Every structure is written in structure tokens, then in C-alpha cells.
Amino acid sequence: MSGAVFPGRFAGKVIVVTGAAQGIGRAVALRAAAEGGKVLFVDRADFVAEVAAEAGAEAFTADLETWDGAEAAMRHAARLYGGIDILINNVGGAIRMRPFAEFEPEQIDAEIRRSLMPTLYSCRAVLPHLFARGGGAIVNVSSNATRGIHRVPYSAAKGGVNAITQSLAMELAGRNIRVVATAPGGTEAPPRRIPRNAEGDSAAEKAWMAEVVDQVKQSALMHRYATIEEQAAPILFLASDEASYITGSILPVAGGDTG
Ligand SMILES: NC(=O)c1ccc[n+]([C@@H]2O[C@H](COP(=O)([O-])OP(=O)(O)OC[C@H]3O[C@@H](n4cnc5c(N)ncnc54)[C@H](O)[C@@H]3O)[C@@H](O)[C@H]2O)c1
């Protein structure tokens, strides 16, 4: 998706979108650019440059699981566009689906590095830039998997993202900075150019994944997955000035799935 649903909604705003090479982040970044934002597409994958070029926007390649990557990305955006107004922390995603008893310690660490640290580091790294601007917004992409099976370390990481959202909102409200999150449920995606698990999924992991899909579809009141567009829309609403009285909130976007 790249069309402007609300043309001009982000006119004059500098927006950093992380994980913008594919999936939800790509859709968010393309639409933010179509709606007038000056967008920096940040990703670890080199092909993020091709995606940004579709929108006539700029890209930056960084590993956001490191402090240096997060700090460099924010510095680059501020230098390129003269400041930052909005940060959308979208990097994350469960690497492996398996019962908790099947997780090896290093696999637990990898989930926390992927789905907690990029948001924690990027939130910290953007602060001087938002302070310099006198305000702004941070939208974190969490997950409804904080109530779901077979990905407990990922769920724990996203529980951490929720805690960052609520606690940082309290600290920053007096500085004219909103901190909000969406918690997406299961979302249909085209085949991923970058797989979540570079090693590929084993037969057992595919079976556990199928159990996750069944659980999510059963417990969602709407009994279906979301589209990527259905995830991008509330992220962009929360990022926009239309949401000016919303902070500290975590919006479930999960078809009524309460686990
Ligand atoms: N797709 C779903 O069903 C779903 C459900 C709930 C929540 N979410 C959340 O939505 C967000 C996006 O999900 P998606 O399915 O579109 O993701 P995806 O796996 O399709 O894409 C993630 C992007 O982030 C990039 N990335 C990964 N690690 C990175 C790093 N260390 N540094 C920089 N870039 C990195 C990847 O290269 C990729 O472009 C994630 O936070 C995920 O947890 C997704």
C-alpha cells in the first residue's frame, strides 16, 4: 500500500520508520510519505533503499539491535531533514514459534534482542532530537502475542515494549511528546524477502506455527487475520495530530482477540 488516504496529513513532519523494508513498516512508511511526510526508511536489509526510492524518500541501513545503529539512524534523520517529529518503532517479530519448554537459552536472548532492544534503544536515541523540536510522538508496534501461545520470549519482549510506552509517556507528557503503541494481532503478509528466522523453520516449527494460527483465529472475535493495511492505518492515526490527546495507550488491533 502506498496511496495517500489523507493527503497532506503529515505535511512538514519528519518521520522515522524502523523496519521499513517489508511488511507493516513498509506500508506505514510508504503511506506516511504519500501523505506528505519527510520519511526516513530505516532497516537492516539493504533493499530498503529500493523501497524508499518508490516514495522518492531516503533510506538508512542500520542494525537497530545495537545502540550505535539506533543512535546513527536518528542522527542521520535529524541531519538530513533538520529534525525529527515522529518515530515509529516497528522492528520486531517472533523469530521462532515453539512451546516455551523447547526454547534454548540463546534463542530466548535472540527474541529479546529482536523485539525489545530496537524499541528501547531507538526511544532513547530519538529523545535529544524530539527535545530540540519541542515535542513529537513515538509510536511503538507491540503485539497481541502478550496473550498467545508458543512465543513466550517474544511475548515478554512485547510486554516490555508496552511498559516502555506507558512509563515513557508519563515522563514525557510535560515535554509535549506523546508515546503510544498498537498491539497487532495475526496479520497476513506476502512472502517475506527477509525471513524472521534466517535458519529456516523446521517441520516441528511449522506445526507449532499452525497451532498459533489456529489459536489466534479461534480467539479473535472476527476469526480472521488482519491485512497489512488494517495495521498501518491505526499506527498512522496514532502518529498524527488527530491523536493529540492520546498518550500512554496501547491500542489492540486484533479483531477482538483477548487471548
Ligand atoms: N505480522 C504479524 O502477524 C504481526 C503480529 C503482531 C505484531 N507484529 C509486529 O509488527 C512489526 C512488523 O511485523 P512484520 O510482520 O511486518 O515484520 P517483518 O518480519 O516482515 O519485517 C521486519 C523488518 O524489520 C527489519 N529488521 C529486523 N531486525 C532488524 C534490526 N535488528 N535492525 C533493523 N531492521 C531490522 C527486517 O529486515 C524487516 O524489513 C513487528 O514489531 C512485529 O512484532 C506483527
The ligand as an SDF file (V2000), in Angstrom:
LIG
                    3D

 44 48  0  0  0  0  0  0  0  0999 V2000
    2.9550   -9.8010   11.1030 N   0  0  0  0  0  0  0  0  0  0  0  0
    2.2510  -10.1140   12.1900 C   0  0  0  0  0  0  0  0  0  0  0  0
    1.4330  -11.0310   12.1970 O   0  0  0  0  0  0  0  0  0  0  0  0
    2.4520   -9.3020   13.4680 C   0  0  0  0  0  0  0  0  0  0  0  0
    1.5900   -9.5250   14.5500 C   0  0  0  0  0  0  0  0  0  0  0  0
    1.7830   -8.8020   15.7310 C   0  0  0  0  0  0  0  0  0  0  0  0
    2.8020   -7.8710   15.8010 C   0  0  0  0  0  0  0  0  0  0  0  0
    3.6200   -7.6810   14.7420 N   0  0  0  0  0  0  0  0  0  0  0  0
    4.7030   -6.7070   14.8860 C   0  0  0  0  0  0  0  0  0  0  0  0
    4.6870   -5.8070   13.7970 O   0  0  0  0  0  0  0  0  0  0  0  0
    6.0240   -5.4200   13.4730 C   0  0  0  0  0  0  0  0  0  0  0  0
    6.2770   -5.6780   11.9950 C   0  0  0  0  0  0  0  0  0  0  0  0
    5.9910   -7.0180   11.7160 O   0  0  0  0  0  0  0  0  0  0  0  0
    6.1550   -7.6090   10.2310 P   0  0  0  0  0  0  0  0  0  0  0  0
    5.4730   -8.9350   10.2200 O   0  0  0  0  0  0  0  0  0  0  0  0
    5.7680   -6.5790    9.2400 O   0  0  0  0  0  0  0  0  0  0  0  0
    7.7560   -7.8220   10.2360 O   0  0  0  0  0  0  0  0  0  0  0  0
    8.7500   -8.4720    9.1300 P   0  0  0  0  0  0  0  0  0  0  0  0
    9.4950   -9.5550    9.8230 O   0  0  0  0  0  0  0  0  0  0  0  0
    8.0220   -8.8240    7.8690 O   0  0  0  0  0  0  0  0  0  0  0  0
    9.7170   -7.2450    8.8190 O   0  0  0  0  0  0  0  0  0  0  0  0
   10.5400   -6.7290    9.8100 C   0  0  0  0  0  0  0  0  0  0  0  0
   11.5150   -5.7430    9.1790 C   0  0  0  0  0  0  0  0  0  0  0  0
   12.4080   -5.3240   10.2140 O   0  0  0  0  0  0  0  0  0  0  0  0
   13.7460   -5.4460    9.7410 C   0  0  0  0  0  0  0  0  0  0  0  0
   14.6280   -5.7380   10.8780 N   0  0  0  0  0  0  0  0  0  0  0  0
   14.6440   -6.8730   11.6180 C   0  0  0  0  0  0  0  0  0  0  0  0
   15.6160   -6.8030   12.5250 N   0  0  0  0  0  0  0  0  0  0  0  0
   16.2190   -5.5890   12.3640 C   0  0  0  0  0  0  0  0  0  0  0  0
   17.2930   -4.9260   13.0090 C   0  0  0  0  0  0  0  0  0  0  0  0
   17.9630   -5.5150   14.0070 N   0  0  0  0  0  0  0  0  0  0  0  0
   17.6400   -3.6990   12.5880 N   0  0  0  0  0  0  0  0  0  0  0  0
   16.9960   -3.1000   11.5720 C   0  0  0  0  0  0  0  0  0  0  0  0
   15.9640   -3.6830   10.9070 N   0  0  0  0  0  0  0  0  0  0  0  0
   15.5860   -4.9100   11.3100 C   0  0  0  0  0  0  0  0  0  0  0  0
   13.7160   -6.5850    8.7360 C   0  0  0  0  0  0  0  0  0  0  0  0
   14.8150   -6.5100    7.8290 O   0  0  0  0  0  0  0  0  0  0  0  0
   12.3600   -6.3800    8.0630 C   0  0  0  0  0  0  0  0  0  0  0  0
   12.4450   -5.4930    6.9690 O   0  0  0  0  0  0  0  0  0  0  0  0
    6.9410   -6.2210   14.4030 C   0  0  0  0  0  0  0  0  0  0  0  0
    7.3080   -5.4420   15.5070 O   0  0  0  0  0  0  0  0  0  0  0  0
    6.0680   -7.3770   14.8380 C   0  0  0  0  0  0  0  0  0  0  0  0
    6.4380   -7.8840   16.1050 O   0  0  0  0  0  0  0  0  0  0  0  0
    3.4650   -8.3720   13.5710 C   0  0  0  0  0  0  0  0  0  0  0  0
  1  2  1  0
  2  3  2  0
  2  4  1  0
  4  5  1  0
  4 44  2  0
  5  6  2  0
  6  7  1  0
  7  8  2  0
  8  9  1  0
  8 44  1  0
  9 10  1  0
  9 42  1  0
 10 11  1  0
 11 12  1  0
 11 40  1  0
 12 13  1  0
 13 14  1  0
 14 15  2  0
 14 16  1  0
 14 17  1  0
 17 18  1  0
 18 19  2  0
 18 20  1  0
 18 21  1  0
 21 22  1  0
 22 23  1  0
 23 24  1  0
 23 38  1  0
 24 25  1  0
 25 26  1  0
 25 36  1  0
 26 27  1  0
 26 35  1  0
 27 28  2  0
 28 29  1  0
 29 30  1  0
 29 35  2  0
 30 31  1  0
 30 32  2  0
 32 33  1  0
 33 34  2  0
 34 35  1  0
 36 37  1  0
 36 38  1  0
 38 39  1  0
 40 41  1  0
 40 42  1  0
 42 43  1  0
M  CHG  2   8   1  16  -1
M  END
$$$$
